[in-house]
Amino acid sequence: MVQCEMCGAETSSPKTIKVEGAKLDVCSNCTDFGTEVKQTSSSSSSTKYSTGSSSSSSSGGSSGGSASSSSSRSGGSSSQRRSDMFDDMDELATDYDDRVRKAREGKGLSQSDLANELNEKASLIRKIERGDTLPSDRVQSELESFLEIDLSAEGSAGDDSEWSGGSASGSYTLGDVVKRKD
């Protein structure tokens, strides 16, 4: 017996329906909540995306062997993490708004003056200084070069060192990581 993924009732013959894009195995009472998915041959469903799914479905029994070989490869390369697109990006400092405001005031400029120098709207400078919006990469580099400041988080690496949460066993809970606002 299988449980209905909608109501939890035990059913011996679940039907697959689609509810807002999600496929669910449900009992006969819950089939009205979605549209029934007709089970077609696996070759027609794998031809839409011709990545590796069609070859793995045709290989049959060897898919288990390829899974174990891929897990052994990933286990061996765990010491060398895969490159990520976010690795190349500089993280914006959490106090970027204060840095921009202090540098602008240090040069004796108003928000409108700074906006004119950067060829931007004064409302954008106001939003950046209030912390309401993040500057785009282009605006960030223009602010850094004109105001002669650094808005990247490397300059404020002390944020990680002051965190003392966690346990000696190395396992962390959500409470160790989250900062409460109250």
N, C-alpha and C positions, 0 to 999 in steps of 0.2 A: 504494500500500500504506500502511496505517495501522498504527501501533504499538498494541498492547494496553496499556491504562493500568494493568493489574495486573501482568503478567509481562514486558512489553516485547517480546513476539513480534510479528513482522510478520503482519498479517491483511488480507485483501482485503474481508472482509465483517464489520465489527465489530458486535457486538450491545450495546445499551445496557442495563445492569443497575443496580440500586440496591443499594448496600452501606452499611448504617447511615446512610441519608439522603443519601448522595452518589451522583450518577449518573456511571457510568463506561462508556466504550466499551471493550469487552474482546473477546478472541478466543473461539472456541467452547469451548476448554478451561477458561476461567475463568468461564463463565456460571454454574457451580454455586455460586460463592461469594456470589451475591446473587440477587435476584429480578428477572426480566426485566421491563423497562419497555416496555409496548406503546406504540408511537408512535401518538398520536391526532391529530386535527385541532387546529390551533393555536387555534381559536376556543374549544374546550371548555376548554383549559388556561388561557386568558386570562380566562375569565369568573369564575374563583374570586376573583381580585383585580382589581377594575375600576379600576385606577389609570390609567396611561397606556399600558399594554402592549397593550390591545386596539386602541386607536387607532393606535399605531405599527405594529402588524402589519397593519392594514387599509390603511394609507397606502402600504405597499410601497416604491416608489422614492423617495418624498419623505423617508423616514427619514434618508437620507444628508444631505439638505439641512438637516434640523432639527438633526442632530448637529453640522454645521459651524457653524450659527448659534448653537447653545448654547455651543460651545467659544469662539467669538469673544466672546460675552457674558461668559463666565467669564474670558477673557483680559483683557478691558477692566476687569473689576472686581477684578482681582488685587491692585490697590493698596488696595482696601477689603475687608478680610476679613469673611466672614459672621459674624454674632453666634453665639456658642455658649453653651449653658446653663452651661458651666463658667466662662465669663467673669465671671458675676455672683457666683460663689462665692469666698469667701475661702479661701486655702490655709492649712492648719494649719502652724504653725512646726515645724521638725524637733525642736526642743528643748522642746516643749510640756510634757513630763513634768517636766523640771527646773524650768521656770517655775512650774508648779502646786505642786510640792513646796516650792520656796523661798518662794513667797508664803504657803503654808499655815504653814510653820514661822515665817515672819516675823510672822504674826499670833498665834503661840503656840497653834495649834490642832492637835489630833491628827487622824488620818484619820477617825476615828469622829465627831469634833465637826464636821468639815467636811461629812461625809455627812449628819449630822442637819440642819445649816443649809440644805443644798440639797435635803433630802428625798429623798436617794438612799441606796443601800446602800454600806457602807464598802468592800465588795469592789470596787465600781466605782472608787472613789477610789484604792484600792491598784493596780488594773490600769492606771489612767490614769497614775499616778506611776511605775510600772515601765515604761511605754511598751508594755504588752501590748495595749492597746485604744485606739482613737481615741474621743474624746468625741463624742456626737451634737451636732448644732447647738444644741439646747436646753441640754444640759449645758455645752457650751462657753460659751454666752452667760451662763449662771448663774455659772460659775466666773470668767469675766472680770469680771462686775459685782460679785460678792461679794469676790473677792480683789483687785480693782482692778488687773488685769493685762491684757495683750494677748497672745492666743495665735495671732494671724494671722501669716503669714509676711512681711508687709510690713515688720515691724520687723526682720527678719533678712535683708534683701536682699543682704547681703554674700556669700551663698553663690554667686551667679552671678558676682560680680566676681573671686573668687579662682580661678576656673577659667581655665586658660590653654592648654587643649588645642586641637587643630585645626591646620590648616596655612594658609599665606598664600593659597593658592588658594581657600579657602572650602569645600573639601570635607572632610567629617569621616568618620571611621570609627567603628565601635562602640567600639574601644579608646580613642578620644578622649573618650568620654562616660562610660563605665562606671568606677566606682570599685571596685577590687579589695579584698577583705576580708583578704587575707593579707599 
